[in-house]
Structure formats: structure tokens, C-alpha cells
Amino acid sequence: MASIVGLVDSIKVTVLALAPSISVSLIVLGAIVYGVAHTQPAENRGRWQTLAMGMMIGGIIIAAIWGAADAIFKTSATLLT
């Protein structure tokens, strides 16, 4: 079981290191794509806006997981031991 807890801890460290930059990047790129979508013809605009909203929502979800990483680690370590 110690190896599983170590694996979960390494995942937590990776999430805590990468998540903020990925989250901000997705939100900023989503905003840029959303702005560019307004320059597209109407038949393409919806696809671009959908992509942009997906990027922004993905950034928000990653930020939420980053914020809860410690709680997720503590809960999973307790369940696995």
C-alpha cells in the first residue's frame, strides 16, 4: 500500500506544479479564441465559440482540482491505507 500512497503523492505534486500555468493558459487562450470567433462568418462562429468556452471551462475545472489537491490526497491516502 505504501507504493500506492507514494504514487498518489507524486500525482499531487505534479498537479500542484503544473495546474496553475495550464489553467491560466487555457483561460487566456479561450478568451482570445472567443474574441477571434467574432471575426469569423456566422457558420463558423459557433464552432469557434464552443471551442473557446470549452477551453475556459477546462481551465476553471483544472483550477478547482488544483485548489482541492491537498484534500483529495488526504482522502485518498486515508482510503488506501
Buried (B, 14 or more C-beta within 10 A) or exposed (E): EEEEBEEBEEBBEEBEEEBEEBBEEBBEBBBEBBEEBEEEEEEEBEEBBEBBBEBBEBBBEBBEEBEEBEEBBEEBBEEEE
